[in-house]
Amino acid sequence: MNLPENETENIMYRRSILCLSTIVALGLPIAGLCLFPADVSVAQSKDTSGRVYELRTYTTLPGRLPALNKRFADHTIRIFAKHGMKSEIYWIPTDDARKDNTLIYVLSHDSQEAADKNWAAFAVDPEWIKVRDASEADGKILAKAPERVFMKITDYSPGK
């Protein structure tokens, strides 16, 4: 079965994001540099679509990861979509230090400018504010502000 070209590209992008995000999420950004030949620039990209990917890491207060997961599953992903943010993939680490307090995920946006607009609109969305406040009625969820990294796919990404 042949997939439509845009669906094939979508699958290839997801594979690339999975590989890169796993390296970054595991705290091995230097290892990522070692995986590519020395004559290839890590900033090299032929992607002219402008699409950007955003790797986000949330660290929760003790015992609050279930509340964060519930908020994402029940509300946040849908509200992201309403504001043009495409959910690519979500992970919970398996190492002992982070398995009970960390959510890592990737969003994509049409461009960096779109990402800025998407987040600005999300932040003031009345539905989001209501959901956030309700989920934190029994206490704050996050231990610190989310970490984020914006990324573009390189021309040498596997499966691109």
C-alpha positions in Angstrom: 0.0 0.0 0.0 1.4 3.4 -1.0 0.9 6.2 1.4 0.1 9.6 0.1 3.3 11.8 -0.1 2.3 14.0 2.7 1.5 11.0 5.0 4.9 9.5 4.2 6.6 12.7 5.0 4.7 12.9 8.3 5.9 9.4 9.2 9.5 10.3 8.3 9.3 13.5 10.4 8.0 11.6 13.4 10.8 9.1 13.1 13.4 11.9 12.9 11.9 13.6 15.9 11.9 10.4 17.9 15.6 9.9 17.3 16.7 13.4 18.0 14.3 13.9 21.0 15.5 10.7 22.6 19.1 11.8 22.5 18.2 15.2 23.9 15.8 13.9 26.5 18.3 11.4 27.9 20.7 14.3 28.5 23.1 13.3 25.8 23.2 16.2 23.4 27.0 15.7 22.8 26.3 12.1 21.8 24.1 13.4 19.0 27.0 15.3 17.6 29.1 12.1 17.5 26.5 10.3 15.5 27.1 12.4 12.4 30.2 12.7 10.1 32.6 15.5 11.0 32.1 17.2 7.7 28.3 17.6 8.2 27.1 20.7 9.9 24.6 20.1 12.7 22.8 23.3 11.6 22.5 22.1 8.0 18.9 21.9 6.8 17.2 21.9 3.4 13.8 22.1 5.1 12.3 25.2 3.5 8.8 24.6 4.9 9.6 26.7 8.0 8.1 24.0 10.3 9.6 23.9 13.7 9.5 21.3 16.4 9.5 22.1 20.1 10.9 19.7 22.6 9.4 20.4 26.1 10.3 18.9 29.4 8.0 19.3 32.5 9.3 18.4 36.0 6.5 18.0 38.6 6.4 18.3 42.3 6.5 15.0 44.2 3.4 12.9 43.5 2.0 15.4 40.9 2.8 13.6 37.6 -0.5 11.7 37.6 -2.3 15.1 37.8 -0.2 16.4 34.9 -0.8 13.3 32.8 -4.6 13.6 33.4 -4.6 17.2 32.4 -2.8 16.5 29.2 -4.9 13.4 28.3 -8.3 15.1 29.2 -7.7 18.7 28.0 -4.3 20.1 27.1 -3.7 18.2 23.8 -7.1 19.2 22.5 -6.5 22.8 23.5 -3.1 22.8 21.9 -4.7 21.6 18.6 -7.3 24.4 18.8 -4.3 26.9 18.8 -2.4 25.3 15.9 0.0 23.2 17.9 0.4 19.7 16.6 1.2 17.1 19.3 3.8 14.8 17.8 4.8 12.4 20.7 4.7 12.2 24.5 7.1 10.2 26.8 7.6 9.4 30.5 11.2 8.6 31.2 12.1 5.1 32.6 15.1 6.0 34.7 14.6 6.1 38.4 15.4 9.8 38.8 12.7 11.0 36.4 10.1 8.3 36.0 7.8 9.7 38.7 8.2 13.4 38.0 8.9 14.1 34.3 6.8 14.5 31.1 8.7 15.0 27.8 6.9 15.8 24.6 7.3 17.3 21.1 4.9 19.8 19.5 5.3 21.1 16.0 4.3 24.5 14.6 4.1 25.9 11.0 7.0 28.3 11.8 8.8 30.0 14.7 6.5 33.0 14.3 3.4 30.6 14.4 4.8 29.0 17.6 5.1 32.4 19.3 1.5 33.3 18.3 0.2 29.8 19.2 1.7 30.0 22.7 0.4 33.6 23.2 -3.1 32.6 22.3 -3.0 29.4 24.4 -1.8 31.3 27.5 -4.9 33.5 27.5 -7.4 30.9 26.4 -10.3 31.0 29.0 -10.8 27.2 28.7 -7.0 26.6 29.3 -7.1 28.9 32.3 -10.1 27.1 33.8 -8.5 23.7 33.2 -5.2 24.7 34.7 -6.7 26.3 37.7 -9.0 23.2 38.3 -6.1 20.8 38.0 -4.1 22.8 40.6 -7.0 23.2 43.1 -5.2 20.8 45.4 -1.8 22.3 44.8 0.7 23.3 42.1 1.8 20.7 39.6 5.1 21.9 38.2 8.3 22.1 40.3 9.8 24.6 37.8 9.1 26.3 34.5 9.1 23.9 31.5 12.3 23.5 29.6 12.0 24.0 25.8 14.1 23.7 22.7 13.0 24.7 19.2 14.4 22.5 16.4 14.3 22.1 12.6 14.8 18.8 10.8 18.2 18.5 9.1 18.7 17.2 5.6 20.5 14.1 6.9 17.8 13.1 9.3 17.1 9.3 9.0 13.9 8.7 7.0 13.6 12.3 5.8 
